[in-house]
Amino acid sequence: MMSSLIVSAAMMTLTVVIHMVGLMLLMAFLQARSPRLRPFHSRLGQGIFIVLTVIGLVLIHSLEMWLYAVLYRVIGVFPDMEAALYFSISAFTTVGFGEVFIEGPWRILGALESFNGFLLIGWSTAFMVSVIGRMRTMEMDWLDRLRNSPD
């Protein structure tokens, strides 16, 4: 059990760091594209901005789920990559279909992957809400400037 807890703690730490760096890179990417897209000027620009944000979040979460799947294969929990990835996705997203499961000492790792995924998905949701809120604030500022500018 102790080795499962240690590996779980290491994976949780690694995925939190990956998530933090991923969100920082995504924010830098969005800020670099913001002047060109002008997401606050049009609904299409806002839509493109939101789609880019979602794609970035999906890529970050995919990397994290793949890392867990690779770990399951390395420690010999699953016989093939498909089963390891299927389990990782269902655990990380807390769906937990139950068709594929871990027996023995590594089952704590699977449970803690669910906890980790729940936290990281929540963090991504907060990030998405923040991006949309900031976009709306920029839109309001832009509209105020338009209304108050001398013609």
N, C-alpha and C positions, 0 to 999 in steps of 0.2 A: 504494500500500500504506500509506503514512504516514497518509493521510486516513482510511482504514479503521481503523487502530489508534487514532487520536485519537478518532474517533466511538465506537469500542468502549469505550475507557477512560471516556469521558463517560457512556455508557449504563450501564456497570457501576457507576460512581460513583453515578449517579442512582438505579438500582434498589437499590443497597445502602442508600442514604439512605431511600428509600421503604420498604424492608423494615424498617429499624430503627424508623422512625416508626410504621409499621403495627403492628409487634409491641408497641411502647409503648402505642399506642392500644388494641390488643386486650387487653393486660394490664390497662389502666385500666378498660376495659369489663367484663372478667371480675371484677376486684376489686370494682367497683361492684355487680355482680349477685350476687356471692358470698353476702353476708348474706341476701339474699332467697331465693336458690335453695337455700342450705345443701347444696352438692353432697356434702359428707361425711356427711350424715345418711341418705341413701337412694341406692339404685342408680339410681333414676329421675333424681334430682338430678345424680348423677355423669354419667349418660348425656347429659342436657341440656347440662351444662357442656362435655363433650367435643364434642358436636355444634356448639355455639356456637364453640368453638375452631377446629374444622375449617372451618366456614363462613368464619370470619374469615381463616384462612390461605388458603383458596381465593380469596377476594376480593383479598387482597394479591397473590398470584401472578397472578391474572387481570389486574390493573392492569399489572403488570410485563410480561406477555406482550403485552398490547394496545399498550403503549408501543413495544415493539420492532416490532410489526406496522405501527403508524403511521409509524415511522421508515423502514421498508422502502418504504412507499408514497411518503413524502415524497422520498426519494432516488431513486425510480424503479426499484427492484430488481424489483418485481412489478407486473403490470398491473392487479390489482384487490385489494381488501381481503381477500377470502376466501383467496386464495393467500398473501398476506402473513401473515394470522393463522394459517393452517394451518401454514405454515413455522415461524412463531414458536413455536407450541405444540409442534410436534415437535422443534424445536431446543432450546427452553427445558427441556423435560422429558427431553431426551437420547434420545428415541425414535428420531428421525431416519429416518423412513420412506423417504426418498430419492425420492419421487414428485415433489416440488417441491424445487428446489435453486437455489442462487445461483451464477451464473457470473461470472467477472471479478474485479475488484478488491475487491468487497464480500464475497466468500466468507469472508474472515477474520472479518468481523462476525458471520456466522452461527455460525462455530465458537466464537467467544468468547461468543456468547449461550448456547451449550450449557454452556460452562464456568461462566458466571455463574448459569445456572439450576440447575446441579448444586450449586453452593455455597449458593444461597438455599434450595433444597429441603432440603438438609442442615441448614441453620440452622433452618428450620421444624420439621424432625423433632426436633431438639434442644429446641426450644421446647415442642413437644407432649409430649415425654418429661418435661420439667421441670414442666409444668402437671399432668400425671397424677401425678408423684411428689409434688408439693406437695399435691395433693388427697388422696392416700393418707396423707401425714403428718398433715394436718388431721383425717382420719378416725380415725387412730390416737390422736391427742391427745384428740379428742372421746370416743372409747370409753374411754380411760384415765380421763378426768374422770368419766364415768358410773360406772365400776367403783369409783372411789375416793371418790365423793361420799357423805357420810353421809346415810342415809335416815331 
